[in-house]
């Protein structure tokens, strides 16, 4: 979803959260392949080690951190800056998924999704923004890329808590982007379609809306997201289905309602 002129990216390290698996691991792999310096965050130390082995960056800086813990995030950000030097781009992938009918999802699962997905995005953004400001310039901009979902653009059955958490990410990103104005930090939000990642593969049953889209590989989604980092657009949609959903949901919500109800049929 890249329209208009491109923007040059600031030079410096990339910080990737949720780097132990899924999109985070794939971002690290592709960035290392492009010759970029990376720092990896996750609460899974073994997963971080595995990512470094897969990506070929055994000496990369790693932080074991739970993004729902604001103090821990701020401390990890300070250590990362001190170790890797200037942080030019933050790619926040850390997130969790719980599915099921809204009335069947436990309060603990609702809380976990809001704390990790929504508050985690806020904590990482606030903690790293000072370092992005010092790196970005009008000619070469820093980037804060928050990974949301198409579920952050429209609610779907059996994804109520996840949708709520990802809607919060999209709203926060748009608000922060407007607050920053002309500052040299681009706030972007990636809203991918369902990905063929461990988080989705482990689901005992996929929500009915998944019938409307194939599962895209992490490679497909991350490749498109990296290519879009220079775009002036703040929402990154990587496939035709997601772009159609976004347009139809805004222009003809009744049509999208019928599509969603159709997907619920056995």
Residue pairs with C-beta under 8 A, 6 or more apart in sequence:
1 228
1 231
1 233
1 235
1 236
1 237
1 238
1 243
2 227
2 228
2 230
2 231
2 232
2 233
3 231
3 232
3 233
4 231
4 232
4 233
5 232
6 230
6 231
6 232
7 141
7 186
7 230
7 231
7 232
8 139
8 140
8 141
8 230
9 88
9 89
9 140
9 141
9 143
9 229
9 230
10 88
10 89
10 135
10 136
10 137
10 140
10 141
10 142
10 143
10 184
11 86
11 88
11 135
11 140
12 37
12 85
12 86
12 87
12 88
12 89
12 135
12 142
13 36
13 37
13 38
13 39
13 84
13 85
13 86
13 87
13 88
13 89
14 27
14 31
14 36
14 37
14 38
14 39
14 87
14 88
14 89
14 90
14 91
15 38
15 39
15 41
15 80
15 84
15 87
15 89
15 90
15 91
15 128
16 24
16 27
16 28
16 31
16 38
16 39
16 40
16 41
16 91
16 93
17 24
17 41
17 42
17 67
17 90
17 91
17 92
17 93
17 94
17 120
17 124
18 24
18 41
18 42
18 92
18 93
18 94
18 95
18 147
19 25
19 27
19 28
19 40
19 41
19 42
19 47
19 48
19 51
19 93
20 40
20 42
20 43
20 44
20 46
20 47
20 48
20 50
20 51
21 42
21 44
21 47
21 51
21 197
21 198
21 199
22 93
22 195
22 197
22 198
22 199
22 218
23 93
23 147
23 192
23 195
23 197
23 218
23 221
23 222
24 40
24 42
24 51
24 91
24 93
24 94
25 47
25 50
25 51
25 54
25 55
25 218
26 218
26 219
26 221
26 222
27 91
27 93
27 222
27 225
27 226
28 38
28 40
28 51
28 52
28 55
28 57
28 60
29 51
29 54
29 55
30 219
30 222
30 223
30 226
31 38
31 226
32 38
32 55
32 56
32 57
32 60
33 55
34 226
37 60
37 84
38 55
38 57
38 60
39 60
39 61
39 62
39 63
39 80
39 83
39 84
39 87
40 48
40 51
40 52
40 60
40 61
40 62
40 63
41 62
41 63
41 64
41 65
41 67
41 76
41 80
41 94
42 48
42 64
42 65
42 94
43 64
43 65
43 66
43 67
44 64
45 62
45 64
48 62
48 64
49 62
52 58
52 60
52 62
61 80
61 83
61 84
63 76
63 79
63 80
65 72
65 73
65 76
66 72
67 73
67 92
67 94
67 116
67 119
67 120
67 121
67 123
67 124
68 115
68 116
68 119
68 120
68 123
69 123
70 119
70 123
70 126
70 127
73 120
73 123
73 124
73 127
74 123
74 127
76 127
77 124
77 127
77 128
77 131
80 87
81 87
81 131
86 131
86 134
86 135
87 128
87 131
87 132
87 135
87 142
88 132
88 135
88 136
88 142
88 143
89 132
89 142
89 143
89 144
89 145
89 229
90 124
90 125
90 128
90 132
90 143
90 144
90 145
91 143
91 145
91 147
92 120
92 121
92 124
92 125
92 144
92 145
92 146
92 147
93 147
94 116
94 120
94 124
95 116
95 117
95 120
95 147
95 165
95 199
96 112
96 113
96 116
96 117
96 199
97 113
97 162
97 199
97 200
97 203
98 105
98 109
98 110
98 112
98 113
98 161
98 162
99 105
99 158
99 159
99 162
99 203
99 205
99 206
99 207
100 158
101 157
101 158
102 158
102 160
102 161
105 160
105 161
109 161
110 161
110 164
113 161
113 162
113 164
113 165
114 161
114 164
114 165
114 168
116 165
117 162
117 165
117 166
117 168
117 169
118 164
118 165
118 168
118 169
118 172
121 146
121 168
121 169
121 172
121 173
122 172
125 144
125 146
125 172
125 176
125 187
128 144
129 144
129 185
132 142
132 143
132 144
132 185
133 142
133 183
133 184
133 185
135 142
136 142
136 183
136 184
136 185
137 184
138 184
140 184
141 184
141 185
141 186
142 184
142 185
142 186
143 185
143 186
143 188
143 229
144 176
144 185
144 186
144 187
144 188
145 188
145 189
145 190
145 225
145 229
145 236
146 169
146 172
146 173
146 187
146 188
146 189
146 190
147 169
147 189
147 190
147 192
148 166
148 169
148 170
148 173
148 189
148 190
148 191
149 162
149 166
149 191
149 192
150 191
150 192
150 193
150 194
150 237
150 242
150 245
150 246
151 159
151 162
151 163
151 166
152 163
152 166
152 167
152 168
152 169
152 170
152 189
152 191
153 167
153 170
153 191
153 245
153 246
153 249
154 163
154 245
154 246
154 249
154 256
155 163
155 164
155 167
156 163
156 207
156 209
156 260
157 207
157 208
157 209
157 260
157 263
157 264
158 207
158 208
158 209
159 207
159 209
166 191
169 189
170 189
170 191
170 235
173 187
173 188
173 189
173 234
174 189
174 234
176 187
177 186
177 187
177 234
180 187
186 234
187 234
188 228
188 229
188 233
188 234
188 235
188 236
189 234
189 235
189 236
190 221
190 225
190 236
190 238
191 235
191 236
191 237
191 242
191 246
192 216
192 221
192 225
192 238
192 242
193 213
193 214
193 216
193 221
193 238
193 239
193 241
193 242
194 200
194 206
194 210
194 213
194 215
194 216
195 215
195 216
195 217
195 218
195 221
196 215
196 216
196 217
196 218
197 218
200 206
200 215
208 263
208 264
208 265
209 260
209 263
211 263
212 241
212 259
212 263
213 239
213 241
213 242
216 238
216 239
220 238
221 238
224 236
224 238
224 239
225 236
225 238
228 236
228 238
235 246
237 243
237 246
245 256
248 255
248 256
248 259
249 256
